[in-house]
Amino acid sequence: MYEIIFLDEVGEKSRDTATSKETFDWKMSAIRMSGATIIRSGKVDDTDRISPDGNGNDIYEFLHGGDK
């Protein structure tokens, strides 16, 4: 899995993903051509994409029985 995190046209943080290197390269090219600011890009593990819940707990803590 590949991920691109960038600022969209109104300055909001946006995220796009690709499952192949070819698609990732195409998307990177399109985002660069649009003039968007790329914050982070590259290959990621699925665990890198887990977001914390509203209480600040992530999946690891949930699975291992504890709160932060």
Backbone as XML, in Angstrom:
<?xml version="1.0"?>
<chain id="A" units="angstrom">
  <residue number="1" name="MET">
    <atom name="N" x="0.855" y="-1.167" z="0.000"/>
    <atom name="CA" x="0.000" y="0.000" z="0.000"/>
    <atom name="C" x="0.899" y="1.227" z="0.000"/>
  </residue>
  <residue number="2" name="TYR">
    <atom name="N" x="0.539" y="2.187" z="-0.811"/>
    <atom name="CA" x="1.240" y="3.457" z="-0.897"/>
    <atom name="C" x="0.284" y="4.569" z="-0.457"/>
  </residue>
  <residue number="3" name="GLU">
    <atom name="N" x="0.835" y="5.596" z="0.165"/>
    <atom name="CA" x="0.004" y="6.676" z="0.676"/>
    <atom name="C" x="0.625" y="8.024" z="0.333"/>
  </residue>
  <residue number="4" name="ILE">
    <atom name="N" x="-0.234" y="8.981" z="0.027"/>
    <atom name="CA" x="0.188" y="10.353" z="-0.224"/>
    <atom name="C" x="-0.647" y="11.248" z="0.683"/>
  </residue>
  <residue number="5" name="ILE">
    <atom name="N" x="0.013" y="12.044" z="1.488"/>
    <atom name="CA" x="-0.674" y="13.019" z="2.324"/>
    <atom name="C" x="-0.252" y="14.399" z="1.828"/>
  </residue>
  <residue number="6" name="PHE">
    <atom name="N" x="-1.251" y="15.216" z="1.515"/>
    <atom name="CA" x="-0.971" y="16.514" z="0.917"/>
    <atom name="C" x="-1.998" y="17.540" z="1.372"/>
  </residue>
  <residue number="7" name="LEU">
    <atom name="N" x="-1.694" y="18.821" z="1.111"/>
    <atom name="CA" x="-2.638" y="19.893" z="1.394"/>
    <atom name="C" x="-3.441" y="20.154" z="0.127"/>
  </residue>
  <residue number="8" name="ASP">
    <atom name="N" x="-4.766" y="20.111" z="0.244"/>
    <atom name="CA" x="-5.615" y="20.345" z="-0.924"/>
    <atom name="C" x="-5.696" y="21.831" z="-1.248"/>
  </residue>
  <residue number="9" name="GLU">
    <atom name="N" x="-6.550" y="22.184" z="-2.208"/>
    <atom name="CA" x="-6.600" y="23.571" z="-2.683"/>
    <atom name="C" x="-7.039" y="24.578" z="-1.636"/>
  </residue>
  <residue number="10" name="VAL">
    <atom name="N" x="-7.712" y="24.151" z="-0.581"/>
    <atom name="CA" x="-8.104" y="25.082" z="0.489"/>
    <atom name="C" x="-7.201" y="24.959" z="1.719"/>
  </residue>
  <residue number="11" name="GLY">
    <atom name="N" x="-6.124" y="24.193" z="1.596"/>
    <atom name="CA" x="-5.167" y="24.062" z="2.687"/>
    <atom name="C" x="-5.499" y="22.982" z="3.698"/>
  </residue>
  <residue number="12" name="GLU">
    <atom name="N" x="-6.508" y="22.164" z="3.406"/>
    <atom name="CA" x="-6.872" y="21.067" z="4.302"/>
    <atom name="C" x="-6.011" y="19.848" z="4.002"/>
  </residue>
  <residue number="13" name="LYS">
    <atom name="N" x="-5.665" y="19.116" z="5.021"/>
    <atom name="CA" x="-4.879" y="17.909" z="4.868"/>
    <atom name="C" x="-5.740" y="16.828" z="4.217"/>
  </residue>
  <residue number="14" name="SER">
    <atom name="N" x="-5.253" y="16.239" z="3.126"/>
    <atom name="CA" x="-5.953" y="15.177" z="2.418"/>
    <atom name="C" x="-5.044" y="13.970" z="2.267"/>
  </residue>
  <residue number="15" name="ARG">
    <atom name="N" x="-5.654" y="12.823" z="2.016"/>
    <atom name="CA" x="-4.912" y="11.574" z="1.915"/>
    <atom name="C" x="-5.411" y="10.802" z="0.707"/>
  </residue>
  <residue number="16" name="ASP">
    <atom name="N" x="-4.478" y="10.212" z="-0.025"/>
    <atom name="CA" x="-4.822" y="9.360" z="-1.153"/>
    <atom name="C" x="-3.961" y="8.109" z="-1.057"/>
  </residue>
  <residue number="17" name="THR">
    <atom name="N" x="-4.497" y="6.989" z="-1.505"/>
    <atom name="CA" x="-3.755" y="5.739" z="-1.435"/>
    <atom name="C" x="-3.722" y="5.068" z="-2.803"/>
  </residue>
  <residue number="18" name="ALA">
    <atom name="N" x="-2.753" y="4.188" z="-2.964"/>
    <atom name="CA" x="-2.621" y="3.396" z="-4.180"/>
    <atom name="C" x="-2.117" y="2.013" z="-3.788"/>
  </residue>
  <residue number="19" name="THR">
    <atom name="N" x="-2.553" y="1.016" z="-4.526"/>
    <atom name="CA" x="-2.131" y="-0.350" z="-4.214"/>
    <atom name="C" x="-0.964" y="-0.818" z="-5.070"/>
  </residue>
  <residue number="20" name="SER">
    <atom name="N" x="-0.614" y="-0.066" z="-6.108"/>
    <atom name="CA" x="0.528" y="-0.454" z="-6.934"/>
    <atom name="C" x="1.477" y="0.728" z="-7.097"/>
  </residue>
  <residue number="21" name="LYS">
    <atom name="N" x="2.721" y="0.426" z="-7.374"/>
    <atom name="CA" x="3.737" y="1.466" z="-7.571"/>
    <atom name="C" x="3.391" y="2.326" z="-8.783"/>
  </residue>
  <residue number="22" name="GLU">
    <atom name="N" x="2.863" y="1.725" z="-9.831"/>
    <atom name="CA" x="2.515" y="2.474" z="-11.038"/>
    <atom name="C" x="1.412" y="3.495" z="-10.748"/>
  </residue>
  <residue number="23" name="THR">
    <atom name="N" x="0.380" y="3.078" z="-10.032"/>
    <atom name="CA" x="-0.702" y="3.986" z="-9.685"/>
    <atom name="C" x="-0.203" y="5.084" z="-8.751"/>
  </residue>
  <residue number="24" name="PHE">
    <atom name="N" x="0.640" y="4.711" z="-7.799"/>
    <atom name="CA" x="1.226" y="5.684" z="-6.881"/>
    <atom name="C" x="2.006" y="6.745" z="-7.655"/>
  </residue>
  <residue number="25" name="ASP">
    <atom name="N" x="2.859" y="6.322" z="-8.597"/>
    <atom name="CA" x="3.650" y="7.266" z="-9.389"/>
    <atom name="C" x="2.750" y="8.194" z="-10.200"/>
  </residue>
  <residue number="26" name="TRP">
    <atom name="N" x="1.672" y="7.655" z="-10.772"/>
    <atom name="CA" x="0.738" y="8.461" z="-11.547"/>
    <atom name="C" x="0.065" y="9.502" z="-10.653"/>
  </residue>
  <residue number="27" name="LYS">
    <atom name="N" x="-0.400" y="9.073" z="-9.471"/>
    <atom name="CA" x="-1.053" y="9.996" z="-8.557"/>
    <atom name="C" x="-0.092" y="11.070" z="-8.060"/>
  </residue>
  <residue number="28" name="MET">
    <atom name="N" x="1.140" y="10.700" z="-7.757"/>
    <atom name="CA" x="2.145" y="11.678" z="-7.318"/>
    <atom name="C" x="2.356" y="12.726" z="-8.396"/>
  </residue>
  <residue number="29" name="SER">
    <atom name="N" x="2.449" y="12.288" z="-9.641"/>
    <atom name="CA" x="2.642" y="13.209" z="-10.750"/>
    <atom name="C" x="1.470" y="14.179" z="-10.870"/>
  </residue>
  <residue number="30" name="ALA">
    <atom name="N" x="0.253" y="13.649" z="-10.765"/>
    <atom name="CA" x="-0.943" y="14.493" z="-10.869"/>
    <atom name="C" x="-1.015" y="15.501" z="-9.725"/>
  </residue>
  <residue number="31" name="ILE">
    <atom name="N" x="-0.678" y="15.063" z="-8.520"/>
    <atom name="CA" x="-0.717" y="15.965" z="-7.368"/>
    <atom name="C" x="0.342" y="17.052" z="-7.502"/>
  </residue>
  <residue number="32" name="ARG">
    <atom name="N" x="1.531" y="16.684" z="-7.956"/>
    <atom name="CA" x="2.591" y="17.686" z="-8.167"/>
    <atom name="C" x="2.176" y="18.702" z="-9.232"/>
  </residue>
  <residue number="33" name="MET">
    <atom name="N" x="1.585" y="18.210" z="-10.320"/>
    <atom name="CA" x="1.165" y="19.105" z="-11.413"/>
    <atom name="C" x="0.087" y="20.076" z="-10.952"/>
  </residue>
  <residue number="34" name="SER">
    <atom name="N" x="-0.723" y="19.668" z="-9.982"/>
    <atom name="CA" x="-1.776" y="20.554" z="-9.482"/>
    <atom name="C" x="-1.222" y="21.646" z="-8.577"/>
  </residue>
  <residue number="35" name="GLY">
    <atom name="N" x="0.027" y="21.507" z="-8.169"/>
    <atom name="CA" x="0.654" y="22.507" z="-7.310"/>
    <atom name="C" x="0.408" y="22.289" z="-5.829"/>
  </residue>
  <residue number="36" name="ALA">
    <atom name="N" x="-0.171" y="21.146" z="-5.456"/>
    <atom name="CA" x="-0.440" y="20.860" z="-4.050"/>
    <atom name="C" x="0.869" y="20.626" z="-3.298"/>
  </residue>
  <residue number="37" name="THR">
    <atom name="N" x="0.857" y="20.917" z="-2.014"/>
    <atom name="CA" x="2.002" y="20.672" z="-1.151"/>
    <atom name="C" x="1.914" y="19.257" z="-0.611"/>
  </residue>
  <residue number="38" name="ILE">
    <atom name="N" x="2.918" y="18.431" z="-0.927"/>
    <atom name="CA" x="2.946" y="17.050" z="-0.452"/>
    <atom name="C" x="3.630" y="17.034" z="0.906"/>
  </residue>
  <residue number="39" name="ILE">
    <atom name="N" x="2.927" y="16.499" z="1.897"/>
    <atom name="CA" x="3.452" y="16.439" z="3.256"/>
    <atom name="C" x="4.257" y="15.160" z="3.458"/>
  </residue>
  <residue number="40" name="ARG">
    <atom name="N" x="3.701" y="14.044" z="3.006"/>
    <atom name="CA" x="4.371" y="12.750" z="3.170"/>
    <atom name="C" x="3.888" y="11.826" z="2.069"/>
  </residue>
  <residue number="41" name="SER">
    <atom name="N" x="4.783" y="10.967" z="1.598"/>
    <atom name="CA" x="4.389" y="9.993" z="0.586"/>
    <atom name="C" x="5.315" y="8.793" z="0.659"/>
  </residue>
  <residue number="42" name="GLY">
    <atom name="N" x="4.809" y="7.665" z="0.193"/>
    <atom name="CA" x="5.626" y="6.472" z="0.120"/>
    <atom name="C" x="4.870" y="5.232" z="0.531"/>
  </residue>
  <residue number="43" name="LYS">
    <atom name="N" x="5.609" y="4.149" z="0.614"/>
    <atom name="CA" x="5.019" y="2.864" z="0.975"/>
    <atom name="C" x="4.774" y="2.826" z="2.475"/>
  </residue>
  <residue number="44" name="VAL">
    <atom name="N" x="3.607" y="2.330" z="2.863"/>
    <atom name="CA" x="3.252" y="2.244" z="4.279"/>
    <atom name="C" x="2.723" y="0.864" z="4.605"/>
  </residue>
  <residue number="45" name="ASP">
    <atom name="N" x="2.857" y="0.484" z="5.862"/>
    <atom name="CA" x="2.209" y="-0.719" z="6.368"/>
    <atom name="C" x="0.795" y="-0.341" z="6.753"/>
  </residue>
  <residue number="46" name="ASP">
    <atom name="N" x="-0.099" y="-1.310" z="6.801"/>
    <atom name="CA" x="-1.472" y="-1.027" z="7.207"/>
    <atom name="C" x="-1.533" y="-0.412" z="8.599"/>
  </residue>
  <residue number="47" name="THR">
    <atom name="N" x="-0.631" y="-0.797" z="9.493"/>
    <atom name="CA" x="-0.660" y="-0.270" z="10.854"/>
    <atom name="C" x="-0.315" y="1.211" z="10.897"/>
  </residue>
  <residue number="48" name="ASP">
    <atom name="N" x="0.401" y="1.728" z="9.879"/>
    <atom name="CA" x="0.726" y="3.150" z="9.828"/>
    <atom name="C" x="-0.512" y="3.995" z="9.568"/>
  </residue>
  <residue number="49" name="ARG">
    <atom name="N" x="-1.586" y="3.397" z="9.041"/>
    <atom name="CA" x="-2.769" y="4.140" z="8.669"/>
    <atom name="C" x="-3.860" y="4.098" z="9.726"/>
  </residue>
  <residue number="50" name="ILE">
    <atom name="N" x="-3.624" y="3.445" z="10.863"/>
    <atom name="CA" x="-4.637" y="3.362" z="11.916"/>
    <atom name="C" x="-4.727" y="4.703" z="12.629"/>
  </residue>
  <residue number="51" name="SER">
    <atom name="N" x="-5.932" y="5.228" z="12.730"/>
    <atom name="CA" x="-6.148" y="6.505" z="13.404"/>
    <atom name="C" x="-6.661" y="6.263" z="14.812"/>
  </residue>
  <residue number="52" name="PRO">
    <atom name="N" x="-6.276" y="7.112" z="15.754"/>
    <atom name="CA" x="-6.813" y="6.972" z="17.104"/>
    <atom name="C" x="-8.310" y="7.263" z="17.127"/>
  </residue>
  <residue number="53" name="ASP">
    <atom name="N" x="-9.009" y="6.676" z="18.094"/>
    <atom name="CA" x="-10.435" y="6.973" z="18.223"/>
    <atom name="C" x="-10.623" y="8.284" z="18.987"/>
  </residue>
  <residue number="54" name="GLY">
    <atom name="N" x="-11.856" y="8.659" z="19.258"/>
    <atom name="CA" x="-12.155" y="9.924" z="19.913"/>
    <atom name="C" x="-11.572" y="10.055" z="21.305"/>
  </residue>
  <residue number="55" name="ASN">
    <atom name="N" x="-11.245" y="8.932" z="21.949"/>
    <atom name="CA" x="-10.685" y="8.979" z="23.297"/>
    <atom name="C" x="-9.165" y="8.947" z="23.291"/>
  </residue>
  <residue number="56" name="GLY">
    <atom name="N" x="-8.567" y="8.944" z="22.107"/>
    <atom name="CA" x="-7.115" y="8.901" z="22.012"/>
    <atom name="C" x="-6.549" y="7.495" z="22.067"/>
  </residue>
  <residue number="57" name="ASN">
    <atom name="N" x="-7.411" y="6.495" z="22.024"/>
    <atom name="CA" x="-6.938" y="5.110" z="22.048"/>
    <atom name="C" x="-6.711" y="4.625" z="20.633"/>
  </residue>
  <residue number="58" name="ASP">
    <atom name="N" x="-5.647" y="3.888" z="20.412"/>
    <atom name="CA" x="-5.457" y="3.314" z="19.093"/>
    <atom name="C" x="-5.752" y="1.819" z="19.126"/>
  </residue>
  <residue number="59" name="ILE">
    <atom name="N" x="-5.701" y="1.206" z="17.990"/>
    <atom name="CA" x="-6.047" y="-0.218" z="17.871"/>
    <atom name="C" x="-5.131" y="-1.085" z="18.732"/>
  </residue>
  <residue number="60" name="TYR">
    <atom name="N" x="-3.855" y="-0.739" z="18.821"/>
    <atom name="CA" x="-2.924" y="-1.545" z="19.616"/>
    <atom name="C" x="-3.383" y="-1.622" z="21.065"/>
  </residue>
  <residue number="61" name="GLU">
    <atom name="N" x="-3.716" y="-0.453" z="21.650"/>
    <atom name="CA" x="-4.170" y="-0.461" z="23.031"/>
    <atom name="C" x="-5.488" y="-1.203" z="23.190"/>
  </residue>
  <residue number="62" name="PHE">
    <atom name="N" x="-6.363" y="-1.034" z="22.223"/>
    <atom name="CA" x="-7.645" y="-1.748" z="22.279"/>
    <atom name="C" x="-7.421" y="-3.256" z="22.296"/>
  </residue>
  <residue number="63" name="LEU">
    <atom name="N" x="-6.560" y="-3.723" z="21.417"/>
    <atom name="CA" x="-6.314" y="-5.168" z="21.331"/>
    <atom name="C" x="-5.571" y="-5.699" z="22.552"/>
  </residue>
  <residue number="64" name="HIS">
    <atom name="N" x="-4.796" y="-4.845" z="23.205"/>
    <atom name="CA" x="-3.999" y="-5.292" z="24.344"/>
    <atom name="C" x="-4.604" y="-4.866" z="25.682"/>
  </residue>
  <residue number="65" name="GLY">
    <atom name="N" x="-5.843" y="-4.402" z="25.670"/>
    <atom name="CA" x="-6.602" y="-4.207" z="26.893"/>
    <atom name="C" x="-6.283" y="-2.994" z="27.730"/>
  </residue>
  <residue number="66" name="GLY">
    <atom name="N" x="-5.822" y="-1.927" z="27.141"/>
    <atom name="CA" x="-5.525" y="-0.769" z="27.985"/>
    <atom name="C" x="-5.859" y="0.546" z="27.325"/>
  </residue>
  <residue number="67" name="ASP">
    <atom name="N" x="-6.099" y="1.541" z="28.154"/>
    <atom name="CA" x="-6.269" y="2.912" z="27.682"/>
    <atom name="C" x="-4.955" y="3.642" z="27.820"/>
  </residue>
  <residue number="68" name="LYS">
    <atom name="N" x="-4.831" y="4.718" z="27.079"/>
    <atom name="CA" x="-3.647" y="5.567" z="27.240"/>
    <atom name="C" x="-3.749" y="6.344" z="28.524"/>
  </residue>
</chain>
